[in-house]
């Protein structure tokens, strides 16, 4: 096989940092290299050394006088069937945090038909492993946490896959190419290809970075590309913790192959790899990507605001900045290492605004700081909402071993068995003092219902609130994905067909302050992944309808992952049923609000403007925060962005004259918010005179409404034309 040498540090979709790079290897495996290579075993040439306890002739130099390449098929067909054949490159390299090793490997695969056959039966095996090793006593191995391995593996489907692995666990797919994308067809008996037993030349570009992590992680990125067709595949960077090599002072570059590449054996065909070029570089003190903290939230409490944001990978700390005016001056409040802060000692009723930046240590140089996050505001209040978040995604499979995570909890949450009365979950937080008078316990009594594994008796029917049993071995099953139902007859811990979790609200031990209520804010289910999207159904008992009668259960949500309940006030004895949607799922969380005093539920407008940051007087609908000529309320009603002057929303459209049934109309179309608590009213107003205008909400009819999404609809209006002159305007008002 003959291949061309193409080496580039600019790869499709990725550019490796070159600052401070040192070239470790730059080999074309020919006599023209400096230093040069000669035909024969790679070991012994230019600092290449055989790794002990593996076979020799890991790579054999061929045609060094010409283009030259390193082939995995040796002249002596030597191969160690247990440990493979591996080499490493001297000298050792320092292994420091922020070090980056990167390179390119250009190679090609070939095979021949098996004995007595016209096609080649490919076996799944590693044809090339490369990476870093802190130990040279054994071959480069995916089962050794002293090694970071990028493994290229042929598959019996005749494609290849690039894997990242260390310590034998947590394999990560980095890239893959199918047989067609490789340009070969060894399993087929006929092909239009000139040589179906040889792939096109392709390149593997790779990077390994020792990241700043308390879990001993490296980040690996690869790009696999066909140099003939230009087809490229990559899965992006992945990280993996590997304590052995991470703790080592020095590492070596190593490579090898863990499958014999010597020709046909019986019915399986072995694959030969020839490497045209190999380059390896190392760079020190390469900072991670300087990313800005995202999703800053500010939750108001009594004389304090609770801040949280998405942590930035490898950031050493965060500067939290505070101001008291939207768009005003921010000063550094404090520096924290966690992605959360409680700002205390605040004045109730005063607006506070926050921004966060991430800091990255840069050796002896000043820290590198990211740009500031978007501003987020909040107004502390003694009547602020208190949120109770129950996260059911916990460790363990038995209820007694599970711990709930509760945030901003007032009181204690106990999940108890309705059949035995014994707690399934021990209380994890004691009651705390609340100035509004809230104390005590919020309790859910839980039943795990099934059909005894065989639809007999009848499964639980939520619409009539009948059926279902607690059969042998029945229990609530808990794991990292959430809560399900287990019964011995099924041996599965999901919410399956005919299985139900029934929650009964028990507020008998809860003391609420004046005007306070417990409000269901949201429910979440395990969503699965792209290949198996999961969801759940939610039902609520209607006690005005007798059990056994249609309507005894009311469906709140069908086939959802996240359910926003809004302002559903809970009462003692309320019952909910959680069931699977399209596929088996688990219940992952319930969020409650404790709303007290004058803390009434926010309107749609208040929630919307608050999500962009403005609060208090800065959130007034009549203001134009981004100076684009449209006030906040207009942008809310038309789908705009109140802090982006480039996004002013969808303007209404005057379509002109239409005729219907012998009557002429002027058609006027606009967006409208559909939520019941939108806090706004959108309509037309007309007047026959602009000199002395008398605007009225009349002179037209709504002829059609078409939903756009969950938030908006398109409203079509027909304006009457009996007047000699009529002027029309679109109005958005706060209700």
Secondary structure, DSSP 8 states (H G I E B T S, - for coil): --------SEETTEE---TTEEEEEEE--STTSSS---SEESTTSTTEEE-TTSBS-SSEEE-TTTT-EEESS-TT----TTT-EEEEEEEEEE--TT-EEEEEEEEEEE----TT-SS--B--EEEEEEEEES--SS---TT-TTEEEEEEEE-TTS-EEEEEEETTEEEEEEEEE-HHHHT--TT-S--SSS-TTB---EEEEEEEEE---TT-EEEEEEEEEETTT--EE----EEEE-HHHHT-SEEEEEEEESS--SS-BTTBB--EEEEEEEEEEEESS--------EEEEEEEETTEEEEEEE--TT--EEEEEEESSTTS--EEEEEESSSEEEEES--TT-EEEEEEEEEEEETTEEEEE------EEEE--TT--EEEEEE---S-SSGGG---B-SS-SSEEEEEETTT--EEE---S-----TT--EEEEEEEEEEEB-TTTT-S---BTTTTB--B--TT-EEEEETTEEEEE-TTT---SB-TT-EEEEEEE-TTEE--TT-EEEEEEEEE--B-STTB--EEEEEE-TTS-TTSTTSEEEEEEEESEEEEEEEE--TT-EEEEEE-SS-B-EEEEEEEEE-TT-----HHHHHHHHHT--GGGG-TT--TT-SS--HHHHHHHT--TT-TT------EEEEEEEETTEEEEEEEEEEE--TT--EEEEEEEES-STT---BS-SEEEEEEEE-SSSEEEEEEEEE--SSS-EEEEEEEE-
